[in-house]
Amino acid sequence: MQRMNGYMMHFMSPHMLILAAVILLLASLAIMAVIFFSRRVTAENLPVSSLLRGREDPFLAALDGSQPPAPAAGQETHDTLFILPDISHYTRFMTGNRFEFGHAQHIVFCLINAMIEAATKTVELSKLEGDAALFFTDAGRHSPARLGETVMDIFRGFFREQRRLIAANMCPCRACRSIDQLDLKIFVHRGHAARFRFRGSVDHFGLDVIILHRIMKNSVGGSRYVMITDAAADSIRLPERIAPQRIRERVADVGIVGASVYEIDDALAAQLAQAPERSRTSRLLETGRKLRENLRLLRSAFRRARQSAAAPNP
């Protein structure tokens, strides 16, 4: 019994209690890190090739070996509602030197990831298309009001992440100083399309997929709006405070497509950008993420230089 009491006194000593507390704290931090990184889709998880490649015209998909073949005749089609957010001013934003490009890539990853997290509470992600992300759901699965709120959630996720990146920025490069120049347009269309899996993503094939992508090039002058085609008008309802503008666009090889355009003004954008206090990120943390991207680019450059030096001269 005395030996047991001696052991207890030894383990209850201040030094042992401090050591146990430190071990418990480190174990808790490790568990929290595992949970955080296993649940959160970070920029590193997003395929770079998918984000940086150009958006292919579905008419030309079969000309590139990286594209899937057309589905077989008679394949079942699905009545589908498509939602396609597209970042405005993306091309101008991505130009710059190597480090600016790396920071621009990090920023775009963060914005697209925020939109994915906002949208996939209701709809599914099909694939990434450069500066855009294609979402879909079976028509009639969700109420028009719920889908309208999903569109506003995508704007909300984009604007909040944009504001967070601006507030956390300490970098003077052109890309980091131009975060506020990025904006968002969302296109909504409904139609029938064949649905199939290709290289881990759910892809779609059909005329309505072509229409969706071609209305992105339109006569609307703004850079922040929602365009809902007449085919999708009964499937989605935006808040009544946003007044629509009727347009008719001539789509190549298709004809006239009617749509309603809902402009998101500065006041509404500022309202959507309001984020909870707990969602803020420190400047040091955001700077560390950008430095990590710089190191990745340096390693890649050195690797290519070594490979070039080791290659035999012709």
C-alpha positions, 0 to 999 in steps of 0.5 A: 500500500505504501509503495502504491502511495509512493507511485501516486505521489510521484505521478501527482508531482507538479513536474509530472502533471505539467508533462502530462498536460503538455502531452495531452495538449499535443495529442489534442492538436494532432487530432484536431489537425487530422480532422481539419485536413481530412474534412476540408477541401483545400487548394492543394486537393483541387486538380491544377490541370483542371483549374488552369486548362482552357474551357473547351467548346463541347462541339470540339471535345472529340478532337482532343484525346483528353476528352471522352467520346460521345455517349452511345446513341440511345443513352438515357438522358436526364432532365437536369438543372445546371448552375455555372459560376464563372469568375470575371476578369480571370484572364487579366488576373492570371497574367504576370511573373512566376511568383505572381502566377503562383499567388493568383493560382492560390487566390483562385483556388480559394475562391473556387473552393469557397463556391464549392463548399457553398453550392454542394450543400444542395447541388452536386459538383460536376467538374472544374472548368478553368475559372468556372465550376459546373454544378448540377441537380436533377430538375424538380429535386429541389424547390425553386426558392431553395435553388435560388438561395443556393445561387445566393449562397455561391455569391456569398461564399465568393464575396466572403472569401474575397474579403477574407483574402483582401483583409489577410493580404500582406503581399505587394505583388500585382495579383495580390493587389488585384483581388478586389478586381475579380467578380462573379457571374452565374449562369443557370440553364435546364435541359436534357443531357446524358450523364456519365463518369469520366476520370473521377468526375460526373460529366454531361453530354448534349445540346443543352450543355452546349447552350449553357456554355455558349450563353456565357459569351453574351451582350450583357455589359456587366461583370456581376449578375445571374443569367437564367434561361427561359428553360430554367425560369420555372425551376429557380426563384431569386429573391424578389428584391433583385429585378430582372432584365429580359434579353434575347441572345443569338447562340451559334448553331442553336438560334435565339435563347431567351433569358433573364439577367439579375444584376447584383449591385454593390450594396447587395454584394457588400451585404453578402460579403459580411462574414462571421467574426470567427471566419477571419484568417490572420495575415501571417497564416495567409502569407505562409500559404503564399510562401509555400506556393512560392517554394513549390514553384521554386522546386518545380523550376529547379527540377526542370532545370536539372532535367534540362541540364541532364538531357543529352545534347542533340 
